[in-house]
Amino acid sequence: MAHTLYANKFTHPLREWYHAALVYENGTMIHYVNGIEEMRDRIKYLPINGGNVSIGTRMNKRSYFRGEIKFIRMTDRALPPEKFMTNEL
């Protein structure tokens, strides 16, 4: 089953800051914007032992993000949105 990263029913005005979080836990991926769930689906995820990371564009250098990224944070476990921006890790 394929899932796209584009959700056309969720748009956000330009020139504003947003907190976006992607959580994967117990076979479910959930996408939040400003703490509000926008998308959810069951995803089969296999751990990755090595590889590359691309932020702001796809690995094939297409579909560039045309905005600003102020802060990026990753954790080794799923956190509720209200905990993600705190130091309570």
Biopython code that builds the backbone (N, CA, C, O; Angstrom):
import numpy as np
from Bio.PDB.StructureBuilder import StructureBuilder

atoms = [
    (1, "MET", "N", (0.854, -1.182, 0.000)),
    (1, "MET", "CA", (0.000, 0.000, 0.000)),
    (1, "MET", "C", (0.899, 1.244, 0.000)),
    (1, "MET", "O", (1.832, 1.327, 0.798)),
    (2, "ALA", "N", (0.635, 2.182, -0.862)),
    (2, "ALA", "CA", (1.426, 3.412, -0.957)),
    (2, "ALA", "C", (0.657, 4.572, -0.332)),
    (2, "ALA", "O", (-0.565, 4.658, -0.444)),
    (3, "HIS", "N", (1.388, 5.451, 0.321)),
    (3, "HIS", "CA", (0.784, 6.625, 0.950)),
    (3, "HIS", "C", (1.578, 7.849, 0.519)),
    (3, "HIS", "O", (2.805, 7.863, 0.606)),
    (4, "THR", "N", (0.885, 8.858, 0.062)),
    (4, "THR", "CA", (1.571, 10.072, -0.364)),
    (4, "THR", "C", (1.794, 10.994, 0.822)),
    (4, "THR", "O", (1.186, 10.830, 1.880)),
    (5, "LEU", "N", (2.664, 11.951, 0.631)),
    (5, "LEU", "CA", (2.972, 12.929, 1.665)),
    (5, "LEU", "C", (2.172, 14.206, 1.474)),
    (5, "LEU", "O", (2.438, 15.207, 2.139)),
    (6, "TYR", "N", (1.210, 14.185, 0.588)),
    (6, "TYR", "CA", (0.458, 15.382, 0.245)),
    (6, "TYR", "C", (-1.001, 15.215, 0.650)),
    (6, "TYR", "O", (-1.652, 14.246, 0.260)),
    (7, "ALA", "N", (-1.502, 16.144, 1.418)),
    (7, "ALA", "CA", (-2.904, 16.099, 1.844)),
    (7, "ALA", "C", (-3.564, 17.397, 1.413)),
    (7, "ALA", "O", (-3.487, 18.396, 2.128)),
    (8, "ASN", "N", (-4.206, 17.397, 0.265)),
    (8, "ASN", "CA", (-4.738, 18.641, -0.300)),
    (8, "ASN", "C", (-5.893, 19.227, 0.500)),
    (8, "ASN", "O", (-6.231, 20.392, 0.294)),
    (9, "LYS", "N", (-6.514, 18.474, 1.401)),
    (9, "LYS", "CA", (-7.605, 19.069, 2.187)),
    (9, "LYS", "C", (-7.090, 19.834, 3.400)),
    (9, "LYS", "O", (-7.871, 20.479, 4.099)),
    (10, "PHE", "N", (-5.780, 19.772, 3.659)),
    (10, "PHE", "CA", (-5.188, 20.513, 4.773)),
    (10, "PHE", "C", (-4.235, 21.562, 4.220)),
    (10, "PHE", "O", (-3.094, 21.254, 3.876)),
    (11, "THR", "N", (-4.700, 22.788, 4.136)),
    (11, "THR", "CA", (-3.845, 23.879, 3.671)),
    (11, "THR", "C", (-3.577, 24.826, 4.833)),
    (11, "THR", "O", (-4.342, 24.878, 5.796)),
    (12, "HIS", "N", (-2.489, 25.566, 4.732)),
    (12, "HIS", "CA", (-2.084, 26.479, 5.801)),
    (12, "HIS", "C", (-1.645, 27.795, 5.184)),
    (12, "HIS", "O", (-0.892, 27.794, 4.211)),
    (13, "PRO", "N", (-2.101, 28.921, 5.729)),
    (13, "PRO", "CA", (-1.738, 30.224, 5.170)),
    (13, "PRO", "C", (-0.223, 30.440, 5.156)),
    (13, "PRO", "O", (0.499, 29.931, 6.013)),
    (14, "LEU", "N", (0.232, 31.190, 4.182)),
    (14, "LEU", "CA", (1.644, 31.549, 4.074)),
    (14, "LEU", "C", (2.023, 32.588, 5.122)),
    (14, "LEU", "O", (1.162, 33.224, 5.730)),
    (15, "ARG", "N", (3.320, 32.745, 5.317)),
    (15, "ARG", "CA", (3.902, 33.763, 6.202)),
    (15, "ARG", "C", (3.504, 33.575, 7.670)),
    (15, "ARG", "O", (3.378, 34.546, 8.416)),
    (16, "GLU", "N", (3.308, 32.322, 8.070)),
    (16, "GLU", "CA", (3.053, 31.985, 9.471)),
    (16, "GLU", "C", (3.935, 30.812, 9.841)),
    (16, "GLU", "O", (4.295, 30.011, 8.979)),
    (17, "TRP", "N", (4.291, 30.697, 11.130)),
    (17, "TRP", "CA", (5.075, 29.568, 11.620)),
    (17, "TRP", "C", (4.136, 28.458, 12.053)),
    (17, "TRP", "O", (3.080, 28.716, 12.630)),
    (18, "TYR", "N", (4.525, 27.220, 11.773)),
    (18, "TYR", "CA", (3.735, 26.051, 12.162)),
    (18, "TYR", "C", (4.653, 25.028, 12.820)),
    (18, "TYR", "O", (5.834, 24.928, 12.485)),
    (19, "HIS", "N", (4.102, 24.280, 13.748)),
    (19, "HIS", "CA", (4.807, 23.142, 14.325)),
    (19, "HIS", "C", (4.252, 21.895, 13.656)),
    (19, "HIS", "O", (3.062, 21.606, 13.778)),
    (20, "ALA", "N", (5.095, 21.157, 12.954)),
    (20, "ALA", "CA", (4.677, 19.921, 12.296)),
    (20, "ALA", "C", (5.377, 18.756, 12.978)),
    (20, "ALA", "O", (6.574, 18.822, 13.255)),
    (21, "ALA", "N", (4.637, 17.695, 13.247)),
    (21, "ALA", "CA", (5.211, 16.509, 13.882)),
    (21, "ALA", "C", (4.702, 15.267, 13.168)),
    (21, "ALA", "O", (3.526, 15.163, 12.819)),
    (22, "LEU", "N", (5.611, 14.338, 12.962)),
    (22, "LEU", "CA", (5.275, 13.060, 12.370)),
    (22, "LEU", "C", (5.629, 11.993, 13.389)),
    (22, "LEU", "O", (6.776, 11.905, 13.827)),
    (23, "VAL", "N", (4.659, 11.186, 13.767)),
    (23, "VAL", "CA", (4.838, 10.177, 14.804)),
    (23, "VAL", "C", (4.556, 8.800, 14.218)),
    (23, "VAL", "O", (3.554, 8.601, 13.532)),
    (24, "TYR", "N", (5.442, 7.857, 14.493)),
    (24, "TYR", "CA", (5.208, 6.476, 14.107)),
    (24, "TYR", "C", (5.268, 5.636, 15.369)),
    (24, "TYR", "O", (6.285, 5.616, 16.063)),
    (25, "GLU", "N", (4.174, 4.940, 15.665)),
    (25, "GLU", "CA", (4.127, 4.110, 16.863)),
    (25, "GLU", "C", (3.134, 2.980, 16.644)),
    (25, "GLU", "O", (2.024, 3.190, 16.153)),
    (26, "ASN", "N", (3.557, 1.770, 17.020)),
    (26, "ASN", "CA", (2.692, 0.594, 16.947)),
    (26, "ASN", "C", (2.029, 0.403, 15.579)),
    (26, "ASN", "O", (0.854, 0.045, 15.496)),
    (27, "GLY", "N", (2.792, 0.646, 14.512)),
    (27, "GLY", "CA", (2.280, 0.418, 13.171)),
    (27, "GLY", "C", (1.428, 1.529, 12.585)),
    (27, "GLY", "O", (0.887, 1.380, 11.489)),
    (28, "THR", "N", (1.301, 2.637, 13.297)),
    (28, "THR", "CA", (0.488, 3.761, 12.815)),
    (28, "THR", "C", (1.345, 5.016, 12.695)),
    (28, "THR", "O", (2.106, 5.348, 13.603)),
    (29, "MET", "N", (1.214, 5.704, 11.572)),
    (29, "MET", "CA", (1.884, 6.983, 11.376)),
    (29, "MET", "C", (0.838, 8.087, 11.508)),
    (29, "MET", "O", (-0.233, 8.017, 10.903)),
    (30, "ILE", "N", (1.159, 9.104, 12.304)),
    (30, "ILE", "CA", (0.238, 10.220, 12.534)),
    (30, "ILE", "C", (0.971, 11.523, 12.245)),
    (30, "ILE", "O", (2.114, 11.708, 12.663)),
    (31, "HIS", "N", (0.318, 12.408, 11.542)),
    (31, "HIS", "CA", (0.880, 13.721, 11.194)),
    (31, "HIS", "C", (0.085, 14.796, 11.922)),
    (31, "HIS", "O", (-1.141, 14.843, 11.829)),
    (32, "TYR", "N", (0.794, 15.660, 12.649)),
    (32, "TYR", "CA", (0.173, 16.756, 13.392)),
    (32, "TYR", "C", (0.690, 18.094, 12.875)),
    (32, "TYR", "O", (1.852, 18.196, 12.481)),
    (33, "VAL", "N", (-0.151, 19.110, 12.871)),
    (33, "VAL", "CA", (0.263, 20.487, 12.641)),
    (33, "VAL", "C", (-0.318, 21.306, 13.788)),
    (33, "VAL", "O", (-1.527, 21.313, 14.021)),
    (34, "ASN", "N", (0.570, 21.993, 14.496)),
    (34, "ASN", "CA", (0.195, 22.775, 15.682)),
    (34, "ASN", "C", (-0.591, 21.933, 16.695)),
    (34, "ASN", "O", (-1.538, 22.410, 17.320)),
    (35, "GLY", "N", (-0.177, 20.676, 16.838)),
    (35, "GLY", "CA", (-0.788, 19.794, 17.824)),
    (35, "GLY", "C", (-2.124, 19.196, 17.417)),
    (35, "GLY", "O", (-2.747, 18.480, 18.201)),
    (36, "ILE", "N", (-2.573, 19.483, 16.194)),
    (36, "ILE", "CA", (-3.852, 18.961, 15.712)),
    (36, "ILE", "C", (-3.578, 17.865, 14.686)),
    (36, "ILE", "O", (-2.857, 18.079, 13.711)),
    (37, "GLU", "N", (-4.155, 16.701, 14.914)),
    (37, "GLU", "CA", (-3.959, 15.596, 13.990)),
    (37, "GLU", "C", (-4.588, 15.911, 12.641)),
    (37, "GLU", "O", (-5.748, 16.315, 12.563)),
    (38, "GLU", "N", (-3.798, 15.718, 11.566)),
    (38, "GLU", "CA", (-4.310, 15.943, 10.216)),
    (38, "GLU", "C", (-4.440, 14.651, 9.430)),
    (38, "GLU", "O", (-5.395, 14.486, 8.671)),
    (39, "MET", "N", (-3.508, 13.743, 9.597)),
    (39, "MET", "CA", (-3.559, 12.489, 8.849)),
    (39, "MET", "C", (-3.117, 11.343, 9.741)),
    (39, "MET", "O", (-2.330, 11.523, 10.671)),
    (40, "ARG", "N", (-3.642, 10.155, 9.437)),
    (40, "ARG", "CA", (-3.272, 8.946, 10.178)),
    (40, "ARG", "C", (-3.490, 7.756, 9.257)),
    (40, "ARG", "O", (-4.466, 7.708, 8.508)),
    (41, "ASP", "N", (-2.566, 6.791, 9.319)),
    (41, "ASP", "CA", (-2.751, 5.570, 8.550)),
    (41, "ASP", "C", (-1.830, 4.487, 9.084)),
    (41, "ASP", "O", (-0.816, 4.776, 9.720)),
    (42, "ARG", "N", (-2.188, 3.253, 8.823)),
    (42, "ARG", "CA", (-1.346, 2.114, 9.179)),
    (42, "ARG", "C", (-0.220, 2.035, 8.158)),
    (42, "ARG", "O", (-0.466, 2.091, 6.954)),
    (43, "ILE", "N", (1.004, 1.905, 8.634)),
    (43, "ILE", "CA", (2.179, 1.860, 7.773)),
    (43, "ILE", "C", (3.067, 0.712, 8.227)),
    (43, "ILE", "O", (3.325, 0.561, 9.421)),
    (44, "LYS", "N", (3.534, -0.093, 7.291)),
    (44, "LYS", "CA", (4.522, -1.112, 7.635)),
    (44, "LYS", "C", (5.894, -0.458, 7.550)),
    (44, "LYS", "O", (6.337, -0.055, 6.475)),
    (45, "TYR", "N", (6.547, -0.359, 8.676)),
    (45, "TYR", "CA", (7.840, 0.319, 8.745)),
    (45, "TYR", "C", (8.915, -0.699, 9.081)),
    (45, "TYR", "O", (8.777, -1.469, 10.032)),
    (46, "LEU", "N", (9.982, -0.701, 8.304)),
    (46, "LEU", "CA", (11.122, -1.558, 8.571)),
    (46, "LEU", "C", (12.286, -0.682, 9.012)),
    (46, "LEU", "O", (12.577, 0.318, 8.356)),
    (47, "PRO", "N", (12.952, -1.025, 10.094)),
    (47, "PRO", "CA", (14.090, -0.218, 10.561)),
    (47, "PRO", "C", (15.153, -0.051, 9.478)),
    (47, "PRO", "O", (15.378, -0.948, 8.666)),
    (48, "ILE", "N", (15.791, 1.091, 9.480)),
    (48, "ILE", "CA", (16.838, 1.414, 8.514)),
    (48, "ILE", "C", (18.169, 1.404, 9.249)),
    (48, "ILE", "O", (18.324, 2.084, 10.263)),
    (49, "ASN", "N", (19.118, 0.647, 8.752)),
    (49, "ASN", "CA", (20.425, 0.555, 9.395)),
    (49, "ASN", "C", (21.422, 1.577, 8.877)),
    (49, "ASN", "O", (22.448, 1.808, 9.517)),
    (50, "GLY", "N", (21.155, 2.182, 7.760)),
    (50, "GLY", "CA", (22.055, 3.180, 7.187)),
    (50, "GLY", "C", (21.313, 3.922, 6.098)),
    (50, "GLY", "O", (20.262, 3.474, 5.640)),
    (51, "GLY", "N", (21.843, 5.035, 5.686)),
    (51, "GLY", "CA", (21.185, 5.759, 4.610)),
    (51, "GLY", "C", (21.446, 7.242, 4.677)),
    (51, "GLY", "O", (22.348, 7.697, 5.381)),
    (52, "ASN", "N", (20.660, 7.989, 3.947)),
    (52, "ASN", "CA", (20.801, 9.432, 3.859)),
    (52, "ASN", "C", (19.528, 10.112, 4.329)),
    (52, "ASN", "O", (18.457, 9.505, 4.363)),
    (53, "VAL", "N", (19.658, 11.371, 4.687)),
    (53, "VAL", "CA", (18.525, 12.187, 5.104)),
    (53, "VAL", "C", (18.478, 13.415, 4.216)),
    (53, "VAL", "O", (19.511, 14.002, 3.898)),
    (54, "SER", "N", (17.291, 13.795, 3.823)),
    (54, "SER", "CA", (17.115, 15.002, 3.035)),
    (54, "SER", "C", (15.990, 15.817, 3.666)),
    (54, "SER", "O", (14.871, 15.326, 3.819)),
    (55, "ILE", "N", (16.285, 17.042, 4.026)),
    (55, "ILE", "CA", (15.287, 17.932, 4.617)),
    (55, "ILE", "C", (15.127, 19.129, 3.688)),
    (55, "ILE", "O", (16.098, 19.820, 3.382)),
    (56, "GLY", "N", (13.917, 19.367, 3.249)),
    (56, "GLY", "CA", (13.663, 20.503, 2.368)),
    (56, "GLY", "C", (13.490, 20.128, 0.912)),
    (56, "GLY", "O", (13.061, 20.957, 0.109)),
    (57, "THR", "N", (13.816, 18.897, 0.555)),
    (57, "THR", "CA", (13.587, 18.404, -0.798)),
    (57, "THR", "C", (13.607, 16.881, -0.775)),
    (57, "THR", "O", (14.076, 16.271, 0.186)),
    (58, "ARG", "N", (13.104, 16.285, -1.819)),
    (58, "ARG", "CA", (13.199, 14.831, -1.926)),
    (58, "ARG", "C", (14.635, 14.441, -2.229)),
    (58, "ARG", "O", (15.434, 15.279, -2.647)),
    (59, "MET", "N", (14.962, 13.191, -2.024)),
    (59, "MET", "CA", (16.330, 12.722, -2.271)),
    (59, "MET", "C", (16.748, 12.916, -3.722)),
    (59, "MET", "O", (17.934, 13.080, -4.008)),
    (60, "ASN", "N", (15.778, 12.897, -4.645)),
    (60, "ASN", "CA", (16.099, 13.087, -6.055)),
    (60, "ASN", "C", (16.100, 14.572, -6.443)),
    (60, "ASN", "O", (16.093, 14.917, -7.625)),
    (61, "LYS", "N", (16.110, 15.441, -5.426)),
    (61, "LYS", "CA", (16.189, 16.905, -5.607)),
    (61, "LYS", "C", (15.026, 17.454, -6.415)),
    (61, "LYS", "O", (15.208, 18.337, -7.253)),
    (62, "ARG", "N", (13.830, 16.934, -6.166)),
    (62, "ARG", "CA", (12.606, 17.432, -6.777)),
    (62, "ARG", "C", (11.677, 17.891, -5.673)),
    (62, "ARG", "O", (11.851, 17.506, -4.517)),
    (63, "SER", "N", (10.708, 18.696, -6.006)),
    (63, "SER", "CA", (9.682, 19.163, -5.065)),
    (63, "SER", "C", (10.291, 19.863, -3.846)),
    (63, "SER", "O", (10.066, 19.458, -2.706)),
    (64, "TYR", "N", (11.054, 20.902, -4.106)),
    (64, "TYR", "CA", (11.703, 21.653, -3.034)),
    (64, "TYR", "C", (10.683, 22.325, -2.125)),
    (64, "TYR", "O", (9.662, 22.835, -2.587)),
    (65, "PHE", "N", (10.970, 22.317, -0.836)),
    (65, "PHE", "CA", (10.174, 23.048, 0.144)),
    (65, "PHE", "C", (10.496, 24.524, -0.023)),
    (65, "PHE", "O", (11.666, 24.905, 0.002)),
    (66, "ARG", "N", (9.491, 25.348, -0.190)),
    (66, "ARG", "CA", (9.698, 26.782, -0.423)),
    (66, "ARG", "C", (9.269, 27.576, 0.800)),
    (66, "ARG", "O", (8.292, 28.324, 0.757)),
    (67, "GLY", "N", (9.980, 27.413, 1.852)),
    (67, "GLY", "CA", (9.669, 28.108, 3.091)),
    (67, "GLY", "C", (10.901, 28.135, 3.971)),
    (67, "GLY", "O", (12.021, 27.976, 3.486)),
    (68, "GLU", "N", (10.702, 28.331, 5.229)),
    (68, "GLU", "CA", (11.802, 28.368, 6.183)),
    (68, "GLU", "C", (11.578, 27.305, 7.250)),
    (68, "GLU", "O", (10.445, 27.030, 7.645)),
    (69, "ILE", "N", (12.665, 26.719, 7.704)),
    (69, "ILE", "CA", (12.621, 25.763, 8.807)),
    (69, "ILE", "C", (13.383, 26.392, 9.955)),
    (69, "ILE", "O", (14.575, 26.671, 9.834)),
    (70, "LYS", "N", (12.713, 26.613, 11.051)),
    (70, "LYS", "CA", (13.332, 27.272, 12.196)),
    (70, "LYS", "C", (14.026, 26.283, 13.118)),
    (70, "LYS", "O", (15.083, 26.586, 13.670)),
    (71, "PHE", "N", (13.440, 25.102, 13.288)),
    (71, "PHE", "CA", (13.929, 24.185, 14.302)),
    (71, "PHE", "C", (13.538, 22.765, 13.921)),
    (71, "PHE", "O", (12.414, 22.529, 13.477)),
    (72, "ILE", "N", (14.450, 21.825, 14.090)),
    (72, "ILE", "CA", (14.170, 20.417, 13.837)),
    (72, "ILE", "C", (14.585, 19.634, 15.070)),
    (72, "ILE", "O", (15.658, 19.853, 15.632)),
    (73, "ARG", "N", (13.719, 18.719, 15.481)),
    (73, "ARG", "CA", (14.036, 17.877, 16.633)),
    (73, "ARG", "C", (13.537, 16.473, 16.346)),
    (73, "ARG", "O", (12.421, 16.292, 15.860)),
    (74, "MET", "N", (14.365, 15.475, 16.649)),
    (74, "MET", "CA", (13.989, 14.080, 16.468)),
    (74, "MET", "C", (14.184, 13.362, 17.795)),
    (74, "MET", "O", (15.106, 13.670, 18.550)),
    (75, "THR", "N", (13.315, 12.411, 18.071)),
    (75, "THR", "CA", (13.432, 11.634, 19.296)),
    (75, "THR", "C", (13.424, 10.150, 18.958)),
    (75, "THR", "O", (13.040, 9.754, 17.857)),
    (76, "ASP", "N", (13.848, 9.346, 19.903)),
    (76, "ASP", "CA", (13.895, 7.903, 19.688)),
    (76, "ASP", "C", (12.603, 7.203, 20.095)),
    (76, "ASP", "O", (12.539, 5.974, 20.097)),
    (77, "ARG", "N", (11.580, 7.971, 20.436)),
    (77, "ARG", "CA", (10.287, 7.392, 20.794)),
    (77, "ARG", "C", (9.183, 8.389, 20.473)),
    (77, "ARG", "O", (9.431, 9.585, 20.315)),
    (78, "ALA", "N", (7.977, 7.881, 20.380)),
    (78, "ALA", "CA", (6.831, 8.747, 20.081)),
    (78, "ALA", "C", (6.498, 9.591, 21.305)),
    (78, "ALA", "O", (6.472, 9.088, 22.428)),
    (79, "LEU", "N", (6.247, 10.865, 21.081)),
    (79, "LEU", "CA", (5.850, 11.780, 22.146)),
    (79, "LEU", "C", (4.517, 12.412, 21.791)),
    (79, "LEU", "O", (4.238, 12.628, 20.612)),
    (80, "PRO", "N", (3.688, 12.714, 22.778)),
    (80, "PRO", "CA", (2.475, 13.475, 22.475)),
    (80, "PRO", "C", (2.887, 14.893, 22.070)),
    (80, "PRO", "O", (3.924, 15.376, 22.525)),
    (81, "PRO", "N", (2.111, 15.563, 21.237)),
    (81, "PRO", "CA", (2.501, 16.893, 20.753)),
    (81, "PRO", "C", (2.870, 17.872, 21.856)),
    (81, "PRO", "O", (3.791, 18.671, 21.681)),
    (82, "GLU", "N", (2.175, 17.832, 22.990)),
    (82, "GLU", "CA", (2.462, 18.800, 24.063)),
    (82, "GLU", "C", (3.817, 18.563, 24.720)),
    (82, "GLU", "O", (4.325, 19.461, 25.391)),
    (83, "LYS", "N", (4.421, 17.391, 24.552)),
    (83, "LYS", "CA", (5.736, 17.096, 25.133)),
    (83, "LYS", "C", (6.882, 17.352, 24.146)),
    (83, "LYS", "O", (8.035, 17.489, 24.554)),
    (84, "PHE", "N", (6.571, 17.412, 22.887)),
    (84, "PHE", "CA", (7.635, 17.451, 21.872)),
    (84, "PHE", "C", (8.513, 18.683, 21.995)),
    (84, "PHE", "O", (9.727, 18.571, 21.819)),
    (85, "MET", "N", (7.971, 19.826, 22.283)),
    (85, "MET", "CA", (8.750, 21.058, 22.341)),
    (85, "MET", "C", (9.260, 21.368, 23.749)),
    (85, "MET", "O", (9.779, 22.459, 23.983)),
    (86, "THR", "N", (9.123, 20.441, 24.683)),
    (86, "THR", "CA", (9.636, 20.656, 26.038)),
    (86, "THR", "C", (10.957, 19.914, 26.213)),
    (86, "THR", "O", (11.393, 19.183, 25.323)),
    (87, "ASN", "N", (11.576, 20.107, 27.347)),
    (87, "ASN", "CA", (12.825, 19.393, 27.664)),
    (87, "ASN", "C", (12.553, 18.106, 28.418)),
    (87, "ASN", "O", (13.484, 17.494, 28.942)),
    (88, "GLU", "N", (11.304, 17.683, 28.486)),
    (88, "GLU", "CA", (10.927, 16.469, 29.219)),
    (88, "GLU", "C", (11.101, 15.228, 28.350)),
    (88, "GLU", "O", (10.120, 14.557, 28.028)),
    (89, "LEU", "N", (12.306, 14.924, 27.979)),
    (89, "LEU", "CA", (12.559, 13.742, 27.161)),
    (89, "LEU", "C", (13.077, 12.651, 28.051)),
    (89, "LEU", "O", (13.362, 11.552, 27.577)),
]
sb = StructureBuilder()
sb.init_structure("model")
sb.init_model(0)
sb.init_chain("A")
sb.init_seg("    ")
for serial, (resi, resn, name, xyz) in enumerate(atoms, 1):
    if name == "N":
        sb.init_residue(resn, " ", resi, " ")
    sb.init_atom(name, np.array(xyz, "f"), 0.0, 1.0, " ", f" {name:<3s}", serial, name[0])
structure = sb.get_structure()
